[in-house]
Amino acid sequence: PIYTQHTAREDAPSYSKSQKQGTSEDNTYINLLAHEVKMEEPLDLIRLSIDERVYVKCRGDRELRGKLHAYDQHLNMVLGEVEETVTTHEVDEETEEEIVRKATRSVKMLFVRGDIVVLVSPPLRTA
């Protein structure tokens, strides 16, 4: 299956506005929310990052930062508003110093093939 921002879980509870704002029902809402966000498998963390900016480290010293639009079980991803950074390492023959170069480009929409993905970092969430 392909997961996008429009993929809805059938078993996800729905909440009314009064449940979110009521002081006596706050604990109930928090418990229901914790149930909805329960992690059962590793891809759940990525599922929670749909429509958020993620960091993707790829093989070949490539790094991507962009908005996650969709992914599948192979970690194929569609990213939007992507900043790609490619790092190259060269050795100066005369001085034998290592020269590190970084090239950056911006891409509006990018398909990332899952077999090059090394790491996916979701956005930092604060309580």
N, C-alpha and C positions, 0 to 999 in steps of 0.2 A: 504493500500500500504506500501511497504518497501522502505525506502529511503537510497540510497548508494551514493558513490562518483560519480557513473556513471549516476545517475538520472539527467536528464536535463529538464528544463522547456521549453516548446514549445514557450512560449511568451517572453522568455528572449532575449533581443537584443544582437546582436553580434557586435564586434568592430574591426575595422581594425587597423593595426599598426600606420598608419598615424594619426588616430583620437587620439591615446594615446599620441603621441609625438608632435603634432602641437600646437603651443602656442595659436593661435586664436581659436582653437577648444577645448581647455582645459575645458572651462566652459561647453560646450555642452557635453563632455565626462563625466564630474563630474555629470551633471544633469541626464544623461542616467544611470550612475552607481547607483545613488541614487534611481532611479526608479526601477532598477533591485533588489536592496537590501531592498525594501520596506517590512516592517513587517505588515502582515495582520492577523496573528494568532500566538499564543505562540510558536508553534512548528517551526516557521520560524527561531527563534533564534538558535534552535538546528540544523536545516537544514544548516545554515551557518557555523556550527562547524564541518561538515563532514571533515575527514582527519586532524583534529586538536586535540590537547590534551585537554581533558575536565576533570573536577572534578565532581564526582558523590557521593552524600551523600546518604547512604542507611539506612534502618531500622536495628536495632540491633547493633548500633555503628560501622558500617562498612563504610569505605571511599575508593573510587576508583579513581585513576588517570590513564588515558590512552587515546590512540588515538581512536577517534570515527570512526568506519567503516560503521555502518548502524544502523538504528532505525526504529520503526514503531509508529503508533498512540497510542499504549499502553505504550510507552517508553521502550519497550524491546530494548535492545541495544547489539551490538557486539563491544567490545573494544579490541584493540591490545596493546601489550607492557604495560600491566597493573601492577600498584603497588597497592596492597590491604592492607589496614591497619585496623585491628580489635582492638578496645579498650575495655578492660574489667575492671570492678570496683569490688574490693573485700574489705571486712572490716576485719582487723586483730582483732581476738577475744580477744587477750591479751591487746593490746593497744587501741583498737577501732579506729585506724587510717584507713583512706581509702587508699587502694593501687590501683593505676591506672597502668595497664600494656598495652603496645601496642605491637602487633605482626604484622610484615610486611612480605609479600611474593610477589614475582614477578610471573606473569602469562603471557605467550606469547599471548594467545587469550582467551577471556572470553565472554560468553553470560550472560547478565544481564536481569533477568525477571523484567518487568516494575512495577509490584505491590510492589516491595521493594524499589523503587526509591523515595527519599524524595526531592532531589534537584539536578539540573544539572547546573553547572556553565561553560559557554563557556570560551574560552581563552580570556585574556585581549587584547583588541584591542586599539591601539593608533592611533591618526590621523596623 
